[in-house]
Amino acid sequence: MKKTIRNLAVVTGAAAAAFALTAGPASALPSTTWTVNPTPSTFTATNSGNIVLSVNGIAMTCTTSGASGSMASATGNPATVGSISAINFGATGSPCTSVLGNVTTVPTTPWTVVAQDYTAATGVTKGYIGNVDAKVTVGACVFRVTGKASSTYTNSTGKLAVSSVTGELNVVSSTNCGSAVPVGAKPIFTGAYLVKKTGTTVIPTIVGTNP
């Protein structure tokens, strides 16, 4: 009986040690330090190529789009390194279009630029655009999209490339859209913007390091 108890204690102790070795590193992950240069600073961004919101196979395409906001260093993972205070889709004489007609988008800002992973060899930060909220009107159809969109930022070019995956964005309200854009539809948002410090040709950089 004593031998059985002793063996049980050894097994239990070994299991506890194994659990500690497995769980320990996960709870001790260092927090990423995100260095934005220059920081803090304001920025402007202009689309590079088409910006497209696709819902149930219906592409809503903008050939003109721009954004502005601010960037600053931060700590954490994920961490907010930028705030988009204004963003426009289309312009006078260059509206966004679709097979259903011209498209008007009214964003509710701020949206956020969130960093999650940095690759030093390429200077690319992976993350997402968060707090996305916009009302989209196509003819009599009006719907609202909320959520986030996966993105990357490349230091060498200042390119903020957005490419959401299914489920990140959702249609949360829909009026006069029928089955074309129902509540619960999951739009896909793709496009790229070139970012510059406001009023200059300076490209901001984002670098993530772990202590």
Phi, psi and omega per residue, in radians:
M1 nan -0.784 3.136
K2 -1.103 -0.660 -3.141
K3 -1.130 -0.676 3.124
T4 -1.104 -0.767 3.131
I5 -1.119 -0.713 -3.140
R6 -1.120 -0.741 3.121
N7 -1.123 -0.695 3.119
L8 -1.096 -0.692 -3.141
A9 -1.135 -0.684 3.129
V10 -1.131 -0.789 3.135
V11 -1.102 -0.772 3.141
T12 -1.086 -0.744 3.131
G13 -1.112 -0.714 3.128
A14 -1.132 -0.706 3.124
A15 -1.115 -0.723 3.138
A16 -1.117 -0.693 3.140
A17 -1.154 -0.722 3.122
A18 -1.095 -0.714 3.120
F19 -1.095 -0.712 -3.129
A20 -1.123 -0.692 3.136
L21 -1.177 -0.591 -3.122
T22 -1.329 -0.773 -3.036
A23 -1.467 -0.437 -3.043
G24 -0.974 -0.960 -3.106
P25 -1.038 -0.626 -3.113
A26 -1.104 -0.626 -3.111
S27 -1.452 -0.139 -3.080
A28 -2.004 0.313 3.122
L29 -1.038 2.276 -3.135
P30 -1.213 2.611 3.101
S31 -1.435 2.349 -3.096
T32 -1.308 2.369 3.013
T33 -1.701 2.103 -3.126
W34 -1.816 2.037 -3.123
T35 -1.815 1.993 3.092
V36 -1.741 2.302 -3.135
N37 -2.281 2.152 -0.053
P38 -1.327 2.700 3.136
T39 -2.431 2.435 -0.274
P40 -1.298 2.805 3.099
S41 -2.716 2.790 3.037
T42 -1.716 2.759 -3.113
F43 -2.446 2.795 2.940
T44 -2.181 2.678 -3.128
A45 -2.446 2.393 3.130
T46 -2.152 2.435 -3.090
N47 -1.097 2.550 3.038
S48 -2.078 1.702 -3.020
G49 1.575 -3.092 -3.075
N50 -1.297 2.578 2.998
I51 -1.860 2.215 -2.998
V52 -2.268 2.268 2.946
L53 -1.949 2.096 -3.093
S54 -2.011 2.228 3.135
V55 -2.230 2.092 3.135
N56 0.875 0.697 3.098
G57 1.462 -0.041 3.108
I58 -1.646 1.985 -3.113
A59 -1.557 2.242 3.066
M60 -1.958 1.904 -2.914
T61 -1.936 2.326 3.087
C62 -2.049 2.202 3.073
T63 -1.589 -0.191 3.119
T64 -2.294 2.256 3.093
S65 -2.787 2.602 3.123
G66 -2.664 2.796 -3.117
A67 -2.562 2.822 3.049
S68 -2.596 2.766 -3.134
G69 3.033 -2.618 -3.091
S70 -2.422 2.730 3.112
M71 -2.337 2.612 3.128
A72 -2.804 2.675 3.089
S73 -1.090 2.697 -3.088
A74 -2.717 2.914 3.093
T75 -2.262 2.401 3.127
G76 2.376 2.974 3.063
N77 -2.676 1.839 0.062
P78 -1.288 2.869 3.126
A79 -2.463 2.460 3.109
T80 -1.469 1.988 -3.118
V81 -1.864 -0.082 3.141
G82 -2.721 2.726 3.094
S83 -2.280 2.190 3.097
I84 -1.651 1.856 -3.057
S85 -1.514 -0.379 3.129
A86 -2.625 2.444 3.078
I87 -2.625 2.371 -3.137
N88 -2.161 2.603 3.097
F89 -2.177 2.052 -3.065
G90 1.448 2.936 3.138
A91 -2.717 2.923 3.093
T92 -0.997 2.181 -3.104
G93 1.499 -0.132 3.134
S94 -2.497 1.139 -3.085
P95 -1.287 2.775 2.980
C96 -1.296 2.539 -3.021
T97 -2.271 2.818 3.041
S98 -2.750 3.037 3.109
V99 -1.188 -0.302 3.125
L100 -1.583 -0.082 -3.121
G101 2.169 -3.088 3.118
N102 -1.115 2.625 -3.057
V103 -2.058 2.302 3.054
T104 -2.046 2.254 -3.126
T105 -2.121 2.235 3.099
V106 -2.054 1.806 -3.132
P107 -1.358 2.619 2.925
T108 -1.855 1.995 -3.085
T109 -1.913 2.908 0.234
P110 -1.483 2.602 2.861
W111 -1.693 2.804 -3.085
T112 -2.037 2.636 3.015
V113 -1.881 1.962 -3.006
V114 -1.965 2.276 -3.140
A115 -1.789 2.433 3.137
Q116 -2.258 -0.614 -3.037
D117 -2.556 2.395 -3.122
Y118 -2.192 2.339 3.076
T119 -1.954 1.900 -3.056
A120 -1.099 -0.624 -3.076
A121 -1.099 -0.529 -3.106
T122 -1.935 -0.225 -3.095
G123 1.193 0.542 -3.090
V124 -1.948 2.265 3.068
T125 -1.845 2.231 3.063
K126 -1.731 2.521 3.117
G127 -3.093 -2.413 3.124
Y128 -2.800 2.792 2.973
I129 -1.581 2.092 -3.055
G130 -1.878 2.971 3.098
N131 1.058 0.508 3.130
V132 -1.148 2.289 -3.130
D133 -2.699 2.080 -3.098
A134 -2.656 2.504 3.030
K135 -1.763 2.209 -3.076
V136 -2.019 2.292 3.128
T137 -2.106 2.213 3.080
V138 -2.296 1.769 -3.039
G139 1.085 -2.194 3.119
A140 -1.499 -0.167 -3.118
C141 -1.435 2.226 3.109
V142 -2.285 2.191 3.109
F143 -2.459 2.784 -3.108
R144 -2.064 2.338 -3.139
V145 -2.012 2.321 3.070
T146 -2.371 2.836 3.080
G147 2.347 -2.467 -3.138
K148 -2.476 2.986 -3.140
A149 -2.524 2.148 3.134
S150 -0.984 2.528 -3.091
S151 -2.641 2.868 2.987
T152 -2.326 2.659 3.070
Y153 -2.245 2.230 -3.098
T154 -1.899 2.088 -3.056
N155 -1.094 -0.653 -3.032
S156 -1.191 -0.492 -3.069
T157 -2.029 -0.263 -3.057
G158 1.247 0.370 -3.103
K159 -1.511 2.119 3.023
L160 -1.764 1.810 -3.088
A161 -1.742 2.194 -3.109
V162 -1.921 2.269 3.117
S163 -2.650 1.573 -3.085
S164 -1.251 2.771 3.055
V165 -1.952 2.754 -3.080
T166 -0.967 2.242 3.111
G167 1.813 -0.286 3.120
E168 -1.299 -0.627 3.114
L169 -1.957 2.518 -3.121
N170 -2.399 2.527 2.993
V171 -1.464 2.012 -3.051
V172 -1.772 -0.233 3.027
S173 -2.658 2.622 -3.078
S174 -2.687 2.259 -3.138
T175 -2.253 2.223 3.103
N176 1.071 0.495 -3.114
C177 -1.868 -0.240 3.138
G178 0.999 -2.516 -3.107
S179 -1.398 -0.139 -3.141
A180 -1.159 -0.779 3.135
V181 -2.410 1.371 -3.119
P182 -1.443 2.816 2.989
V183 -1.041 2.362 -3.100
G184 1.709 -0.189 3.071
A185 -1.092 2.637 -3.058
K186 -2.095 1.588 -3.111
P187 -1.141 2.776 3.032
I188 -2.062 2.243 -3.104
F189 -1.985 2.122 3.127
T190 -2.337 2.645 3.105
G191 2.728 3.052 -3.132
A192 -2.472 2.580 3.135
Y193 -2.263 2.519 3.047
L194 -1.758 2.143 -3.009
V195 -1.774 2.362 3.070
K196 -2.386 2.629 2.980
K197 -1.101 2.376 -3.036
T198 -0.886 2.218 3.061
G199 1.329 0.165 -3.121
T200 -2.373 -3.131 3.021
T201 -1.825 0.163 -3.111
V202 -1.253 2.254 3.093
I203 -1.658 2.073 3.087
P204 -1.126 2.611 3.080
T205 -2.101 2.647 3.102
I206 -2.219 2.150 -3.140
V207 -2.233 2.269 3.123
G208 -1.895 2.292 3.111
T209 -2.360 2.635 3.075
N210 -1.917 2.349 -3.104
P211 -1.175 nan nan
